[in-house]
């Protein structure tokens, strides 16, 4: 049923009954379904997980309890449930296949009590004409009537009267009523009930008489009446049945409210859990995407490094070939000069000077060749060092990824444990020892997971520092390699 929040806020508790007619007519018109197969009913105003199958009387109790006794329900919810109760009572009265009755009905006796008979409640039995010996043996008297399951026996005496009296307390429930009726029936069967006691009059008798206390006993003078008025009250069976029904309705209403609150808490926890799961899923997707981007970047860097290495080696080979060509040209020139030794002194001096220059230049070229060889060796060594450092850095990064995966797994386990602990707190009662023990075990497990996550974070921080140091060393080696390559080119 759709109502705005303004309409709901305008309804006060005193005006609730004025708004019942509209949802009642909607139910009658079939807008809200109540009846289901197999004589089952459902509340159309309790949504989601709160929907459940009811018998007729159970749904009537639910609707009446929410409409009249639920303090946590809104005014519109009370209106809807009162309309449902009215529909059940007015239009589906024939659907109730069995009348309301107490949990335990008293057994049928020969002369069953009328519904309007006034009894002393809690159920009480009366014994009269007790002997002095019986008065002194309270335990024996209790044992004699133990088959009627008495709770307590009170022995008393009226001043100026030789007869002893006893008051027997029975249980307050229908089992106690059954025991009290059986107690009275046993005395009536032997003509030692209340009627037999009255027929004796002033004639002396030695037998014990007993019956179940009623209105005339409650209003009588003497110790019996005083005790009954002090410890009990007059009630009819109808009154007691009505009180039990009202108490049951209140319990049903309270339990309905508790179930609603529990369901709402569980729904909230489920929503939080789903949100956490979605967040973790997004985090894992981001992690996979970053890992893929990292792998692609590493492949790109490796391709660039290989191309740079090939270019440096190619340039070194080219430079070596140029040096060899110049050396061969100088050797040819030296041979030609040696053939011209027969030239004039001036030419010889020029030749000597030119040969000296050639020797100096040849030595310079030889030194340059040695330096080139050293440079080649340094380049190769730097390349090997760079390769080894890249492998170490990659291994550290892979180890860091494993630690990151372990950390994320621990975080997911922590969130799951928190969710389970919250669910157990809401599902268990205050006296549920097993649930409390389970919560304590999960709390200890949660502490262990938190310690494990802290250790993983510390290890991750250490690996990050080492990875940064390795990157710095790698950058310095790359700069040195570039400088050497530039110098050689």
Rosetta blueprint (number, residue, H / E / L):
1 X L
2 X L
3 X L
4 X L
5 X H
6 X H
7 X H
8 X H
9 X H
10 X L
11 X L
12 X L
13 X H
14 X H
15 X H
16 X H
17 X H
18 X H
19 X H
20 X H
21 X H
22 X H
23 X H
24 X H
25 X H
26 X H
27 X H
28 X H
29 X L
30 X L
31 X L
32 X L
33 X L
34 X L
35 X E
36 X E
37 X L
38 X L
39 X L
40 X E
41 X E
42 X L
43 X L
44 X L
45 X L
46 X L
47 X L
48 X H
49 X H
50 X H
51 X L
52 X L
53 X L
54 X E
55 X L
56 X H
57 X H
58 X H
59 X H
60 X H
61 X H
62 X H
63 X H
64 X H
65 X H
66 X H
67 X H
68 X H
69 X H
70 X L
71 X L
72 X L
73 X L
74 X L
75 X H
76 X H
77 X H
78 X H
79 X H
80 X H
81 X H
82 X H
83 X H
84 X H
85 X H
86 X H
87 X H
88 X H
89 X H
90 X H
91 X H
92 X L
93 X H
94 X H
95 X H
96 X L
97 X L
98 X L
99 X L
100 X L
101 X L
102 X L
103 X L
104 X L
105 X L
106 X L
107 X L
108 X L
109 X L
110 X L
111 X L
112 X L
113 X L
114 X L
115 X L
116 X L
117 X L
118 X E
119 X E
120 X E
121 X E
122 X L
123 X L
124 X E
125 X E
126 X E
127 X E
128 X E
129 X E
130 X E
131 X L
132 X H
133 X H
134 X H
135 X H
136 X H
137 X L
138 X H
139 X H
140 X H
141 X H
142 X H
143 X H
144 X H
145 X L
146 X H
147 X H
148 X H
149 X L
150 X L
151 X L
152 X E
153 X E
154 X E
155 X E
156 X E
157 X E
158 X L
159 X L
160 X L
161 X L
162 X L
163 X L
164 X E
165 X E
166 X E
167 X E
168 X E
169 X E
170 X L
171 X L
172 X L
173 X L
174 X H
175 X H
176 X H
177 X H
178 X H
179 X H
180 X H
181 X H
182 X H
183 X H
184 X H
185 X H
186 X H
187 X H
188 X H
189 X H
190 X L
191 X L
192 X L
193 X L
194 X H
195 X H
196 X H
197 X H
198 X H
199 X H
200 X H
201 X L
202 X L
203 X L
204 X L
205 X L
206 X L
207 X L
208 X L
209 X E
210 X E
211 X E
212 X E
213 X L
214 X E
215 X H
216 X H
217 X H
218 X H
219 X L
220 X L
221 X L
222 X L
223 X H
224 X H
225 X H
226 X H
227 X H
228 X H
229 X H
230 X H
231 X H
232 X L
233 X E
234 X E
235 X E
236 X E
237 X H
238 X H
239 X H
240 X H
241 X H
242 X H
243 X H
244 X H
245 X H
246 X H
247 X H
248 X H
249 X H
250 X H
251 X H
252 X H
253 X H
254 X H
255 X H
256 X H
257 X H
258 X H
259 X H
260 X H
261 X H
262 X H
263 X H
264 X H
265 X H
266 X H
267 X H
268 X H
269 X H
270 X H
271 X H
272 X H
273 X H
274 X H
275 X H
276 X H
277 X H
278 X H
279 X H
280 X H
281 X H
282 X H
283 X H
284 X H
285 X H
286 X H
287 X H
288 X H
289 X H
290 X H
291 X H
292 X H
293 X H
294 X H
295 X H
296 X H
297 X H
298 X H
299 X H
300 X H
301 X H
302 X H
303 X H
304 X H
305 X H
306 X H
307 X H
308 X H
309 X H
310 X H
311 X H
312 X H
313 X H
314 X H
315 X H
316 X H
317 X H
318 X H
319 X H
320 X H
321 X H
322 X H
323 X H
324 X H
325 X H
326 X H
327 X H
328 X H
329 X H
330 X H
331 X H
332 X H
333 X H
334 X H
335 X H
336 X H
337 X H
338 X H
339 X H
340 X L
341 X L
342 X L
343 X L
344 X L
345 X H
346 X H
347 X H
348 X H
349 X H
350 X H
351 X H
352 X H
353 X H
354 X H
355 X H
356 X H
357 X H
358 X H
359 X H
360 X H
361 X H
362 X H
363 X H
364 X H
365 X H
366 X H
367 X H
368 X H
369 X H
370 X H
371 X H
372 X H
373 X H
374 X H
375 X H
376 X H
377 X H
378 X H
379 X H
380 X H
381 X H
382 X H
383 X H
384 X H
385 X H
386 X H
387 X H
388 X H
389 X H
390 X H
391 X H
392 X H
393 X H
394 X H
395 X H
396 X H
397 X H
398 X H
399 X H
400 X H
401 X H
402 X H
403 X H
404 X H
405 X H
406 X H
407 X H
408 X H
409 X H
410 X H
411 X H
412 X H
413 X H
414 X H
415 X H
416 X H
417 X H
418 X H
419 X H
420 X H
421 X H
422 X H
423 X H
424 X H
425 X H
426 X H
427 X H
428 X L
429 X L
430 X L
431 X L
432 X L
433 X H
434 X H
435 X H
436 X H
437 X H
438 X H
439 X H
440 X H
441 X H
442 X H
443 X H
444 X H
445 X H
446 X H
447 X H
448 X H
449 X H
450 X H
451 X H
452 X H
453 X H
454 X H
455 X H
456 X H
457 X H
458 X H
459 X H
460 X H
461 X H
462 X H
463 X H
464 X H
465 X H
466 X H
467 X H
468 X H
469 X H
470 X H
471 X H
472 X H
473 X H
474 X H
475 X H
476 X H
477 X H
478 X H
479 X H
480 X H
481 X H
482 X H
483 X H
484 X H
485 X H
486 X H
487 X H
488 X H
489 X L
